[in-house]
Amino acid sequence: MTFLDQMKKRRSIYSIGKNVKLDQAEIEQIIKDAVKFSPSSFNSQTSRVVILFGQSHDTFWHIVRETLRDLVSADAFEATNNKINAFAAGYGTALFYEDQDVVKSMQEQFALYADNFPVWSEHSSAIAQFATWTALAEVNIGASLQHYNPIIDEEVARTFDIPPSWKLRAQLVFGSIEAPAGEKTFIDDAERFKTFT
Ligand SMILES: Cc1cc2nc3c(=O)[nH]c(=O)nc-3n(C[C@H](O)[C@H](O)[C@H](O)COP(=O)(O)O)c2cc1C
């Protein structure tokens, strides 16, 4: 498969399970490599990732559930709870952080670009998220990207001993593909691209 084929294979998979063929060490290595070999501005390597399996994955989704229980109306909570059950049914979760200490240090070192480093940090995180998501798809592990930050940040930091400078940006929840992705539509290329020769 070409790289573009791998990209096309990556989808948001919401029906995930624990019937994963790879062992945890193999998945951990795929995530580490995907993040490690993703580019970052000035090679600043601001991305940090916390990989959760088993009990830790369950604990994470418990935190999300209980945080939302306090914030969402009783009526709306049923749908929220069902969604969280679907994520908890997965095999693991990768929490994507950006280390703000490194961002600040880059701003100090390269004052001319100071305003850009927080933006580039976000770009780097997005690239790392995409690379991880696509690398997992390559080995037939389905995933979806979630954003329960910032409401869960404090409790997650306490539970998993996260350094204060790490800022949570996204959660990639993954597992075996129990149902295919929904249909995806695309806007016209003419709206998105301009080519000049
Ligand atoms: C920056 C970004 C943020 C997203 N946030 C969420 C999210 O919070 N929850 C979710 O279920 N999907 C989220 N998604 C997934 C998109 O809805 C999904 O990628 C898009 O509809 C295209 O579908 P596909 O992933 O199957 O190609 C996000 C995707 C991106 C790129």
The ligand as a MOL file (V3000), in Angstrom:
LIG
                    3D

  0  0  0     0  0            999 V3000
M  V30 BEGIN CTAB
M  V30 COUNTS 31 33 0 0 0
M  V30 BEGIN ATOM
M  V30 1 C -8.7710 18.7020 14.4540 0
M  V30 2 C -9.8280 17.6400 14.5200 0
M  V30 3 C -10.6800 17.5970 15.6100 0
M  V30 4 C -11.6410 16.5700 15.7230 0
M  V30 5 N -12.3830 16.4620 16.8620 0
M  V30 6 C -13.2190 15.4190 16.9980 0
M  V30 7 C -13.9210 15.2130 18.2230 0
M  V30 8 O -13.7410 15.9530 19.1820 0
M  V30 9 N -14.7670 14.1580 18.3060 0
M  V30 10 C -14.9390 13.2920 17.2480 0
M  V30 11 O -15.7140 12.3410 17.3820 0
M  V30 12 N -14.2790 13.4550 16.0920 0
M  V30 13 C -13.4180 14.4760 15.9410 0
M  V30 14 N -12.7210 14.6390 14.7820 0
M  V30 15 C -12.9450 13.6930 13.6580 0
M  V30 16 C -13.6260 14.3430 12.4600 0
M  V30 17 O -14.9970 14.5610 12.7060 0
M  V30 18 C -13.4130 13.4130 11.2670 0
M  V30 19 O -12.0220 13.2620 11.0610 0
M  V30 20 C -14.0420 13.9370 9.9810 0
M  V30 21 O -15.4510 13.9410 10.0760 0
M  V30 22 C -13.6380 13.1120 8.7670 0
M  V30 23 O -13.9380 11.7400 8.9530 0
M  V30 24 P -12.8070 10.6200 8.9470 0
M  V30 25 O -11.9310 10.8070 10.1580 0
M  V30 26 O -13.5440 9.3100 8.9710 0
M  V30 27 O -11.9830 10.7780 7.6850 0
M  V30 28 C -11.7640 15.6270 14.6660 0
M  V30 29 C -10.9050 15.7080 13.5730 0
M  V30 30 C -9.9440 16.6780 13.5030 0
M  V30 31 C -8.9950 16.6840 12.3380 0
M  V30 END ATOM
M  V30 BEGIN BOND
M  V30 1 1 1 2
M  V30 2 1 2 3
M  V30 3 2 2 30
M  V30 4 2 3 4
M  V30 5 1 4 5
M  V30 6 1 4 28
M  V30 7 2 5 6
M  V30 8 1 6 7
M  V30 9 1 6 13
M  V30 10 2 7 8
M  V30 11 1 7 9
M  V30 12 1 9 10
M  V30 13 2 10 11
M  V30 14 1 10 12
M  V30 15 2 12 13
M  V30 16 1 13 14
M  V30 17 1 14 15
M  V30 18 1 14 28
M  V30 19 1 15 16
M  V30 20 1 16 17
M  V30 21 1 16 18
M  V30 22 1 18 19
M  V30 23 1 18 20
M  V30 24 1 20 21
M  V30 25 1 20 22
M  V30 26 1 22 23
M  V30 27 1 23 24
M  V30 28 2 24 25
M  V30 29 1 24 26
M  V30 30 1 24 27
M  V30 31 2 28 29
M  V30 32 1 29 30
M  V30 33 1 30 31
M  V30 END BOND
M  V30 END CTAB
M  END
